[in-house]
């Protein structure tokens, strides 16, 4: 009975409209080119291929960050440093694998550091920077935008310093596996995203952490009086987001096989924030939905894929993307939902049904 | 001059989520009268005013203004029609000058669309002279005291050339002289044919200035009385209604002989906020905190609970020293605190009743030991039944409940932690009479079960009815301690008043 109630609430939520928006975009794709939906199996790689798989695969970087960003936004904050941390994580990984290019001038299938340490250190440094954000905001009361702006700028600088400003390339198979490998016929990034989604869901819904986050996000004063350690909660959220940016950075670096301090993770903070907002979490904090965030991120990727697939002129892509995003957000806006809700209610009343409420 | 009705409101009904805020209320106003609108907190006075000024929209009813039907859609529209309102909180810009504040939005212009500063300042001065206020109108508003600021906001409202002036609790921040001045102005305005609606909690002021009064209770119209034909006692009876019997049936707790001291506060304070407060509380005892707003009652409660951190003094709990720096510490010591500002410090509006009730229990267990939804639901249902919380189910958002029910949810949240010391800061403010009586009953019941209660209230009769001892605060210090049983309101007022001359320039 309980789940039934939640279901009806979800139907009235922004997520519904996000799903509808996604379906509409896909419908357009279907009408224009049905082969968009083709999925094929390639025996040599043991992986499924197709535009839909591609959308999921390519949305991973943003989805993973956005899952952390959801908590941050639910706490009425923002994290602008995630893009920079993506670059940092890649830089750290490449540095550890190749250390000094002069000794190993050619990129090959090797790493001078065990893979375990590459991942651990890269993620560790991002978690550290994330906790720096958390410390600034939770302990010293800085505005989230300002505090994370520091690392947004400095993070790429640190990445440059780590690699002495050089771009390094790797073909180390274990590292490439992060993006190219597959498990259960699916590309590795999708698997990683699913695992992180499950972990985050467990963290927020199987412990009381999610409720605490919402409580602090809705009313920090009351939460404090109720004995919540809001600084600890806020700190944790930024730490998690930093860590997840690191994961995203590893996927990205593995995909392109190099570190790229200038371009890795560019505008990721904006896409991640957008994904969270499309997913129904309000920028002013409060209730959040991880599922919504995933859908939001997929929408963003669908739009990008759509633009490439249908060959929208390169110079028009940004404008085109923006247009679709505006449509999605307007669809979700209060007046539209209210209007649609009213129509539904009226129809229900006309049918002699019960008022929805 | 025959009575000319400038305003008639008929059969006004307003439905808020979960509560009928106004139910078939009639109200009328005659030109040149002061009409007091009375009722307890939550009776619907403000709602009626907000309906008239276009903040809320009525579901049913009719408003006739000067004989014509109107439907105010926004406060601006109401002002344009000549209905001006002065609210209790000062809605002015602190950093603009007095003159700018009076004329902002309707500045006199010179030719060429330039603001005529000279005219602004001159007219502002003239206007304030009518109120017998001689101040430099080119100074920023925040240079002046709250009393003056309130007068400026009244001046602004009057200058809008209103036919109806609504004064919503205008006197709460004014001292006696300023109130007298305001009354003079009101009498002047009456003569010009303006109708004034006056909302206040001070019954003496009602009898001093009003011609007629309308009493509301729980969103219903109780009656309409001429001031010189009703006594104060009768008026109070009308305002409180039959629930008075319930309230009178309450008995103050009996403290067992030799009951242990659960809380002892010694010279506790924060420099500049509240200083050197000492008191003790025994098991099952209820002490009341009385005093004017800003006298240090709330500050003391917040300090004891760790909401603000004391910088001197000591607290002992169960005869052992306790360090309380943040609320978490207080909760560890089995304390509970229902804050004064329910919206700001109490409810988590967007979370459900269930989550709100489970919140503190859960925060004490820590995030890693979550209560299952079932456990939460059982806990919530238990208290929903016990406290009679009016909600369709435990999953309703708390923000959608009425004030009284929100208060009960907060109480439930703390009762669920089985506290030994309960601090209640104005728990009955802004809720209807029925809920009020229930909360008092509950509070006394808890005392009977051995909980020590610290009860803060502005309503002296409430304090005297329930407390074993009364602590009176004044000027951010403890001013005295009185026995609850044998003291009268006058005794408390005496203690409050003794030092009031010191407060002149505060």
Interface residues (C-beta under 8 A of the other chain):
Chain A: X2 X5 X206 X207 X208 X209 X211 X212 X214 X215 X218 X219 X221 X222 X223 X224 X225 X226 X227 X228 X229 X286 X287
Chain B: X305 X307 X326 X327 X328 X330 X331 X337 X339 X344 X345 X346 X347 X348 X349 X350 X351 X355 X359 X360 X362 X363 X364 X365 X366 X367 X368 X369 X370 X371 X373 X395 X413
